[in-house]
Amino acid sequence: MRALVGALLVAIVLAASFASPARADDKAQAAAHYKQGKAFFDAKQYDQAIAEYQQAYTLDHVTAHLFNIGRAFHLKGDLKSAIEFYQKFLAADPASSRADEVRGHIASATQQLADEDARRRASEEAVRIAAEQQKAREAQEQKKVAAIAHVKQAEAYAQAGAWAKAGEEHRAAATVDRDPQHLLDAGDAFRKQPDLARARDAFLAYLEQVPLGDNSDQIRAKVAELTRAIEKADEDERQRKLRESLALARTASDPRPPGVDLKPRHKSSHRGWIVVGGALLLTGLVADLVPPNTSNGRLDASDFAPPVLYGLGAAAVLGGVF
């Protein structure tokens, strides 16, 4: 038993004798890395300084290295990493004499991050607005080109006298670029067609866009003039249709064939012909019965009078009846 205890004591002593030089060596290496890191830090070579400080901390776990790493990241501009190592330092040594200083650094780095984020968002917004403005300018330019094409086509139609087509092209140009001048040109073209309704519509569209422009009162006068002309044309068309209806009605009530006089005769005219015819027939009868036609036995001029009177009377009566 005593032999076993003695062996254990010897082993412990040997282990301690080997361990102590190892720890001492780690501290020496850590100190060397720290000094090299400080040299890099002072030279503002922060990446190399951070690497040296991290090796020193791996060897001796001294919390001051965490602070040094945080400062190197901070000065380098890597604020998120700086805050991370500042917080590690506070967690490892909250009672450190540098705790308030470290909290100040954290606050400063946090504010810098917020400012940078705001600047980044402002920059992105500026880029977005600039892109939208450029897109709008390009779209406007495309509309301008399209409107010019419509105007050119309208001019070609006008030269050919196709005023309705010219008006349509001017209205298409106004739809593309919203220039009210195209509406005035469209109205003038439609008036020359003439298409009074579409001319008035074009002028009214102009007044919607430019209710108080220099030409607005003149355009209102044109609208009033066109309205009167449209109303007169509508009334003329109504009268024309009425005349056609009356003519159709007369044709339906008098089915005599074409070429026959369709003028209505007055009733008194009919009666007059009948009276005249009756008188002629009566005269013919008297002439036929009165001597010498009945007693001389000869054919003479007086014998022709009754037939003539009968014929004339019959014709007159028939004319009065039909």
Beta strands, then each sheet from edge to edge (+ up, - down):
end
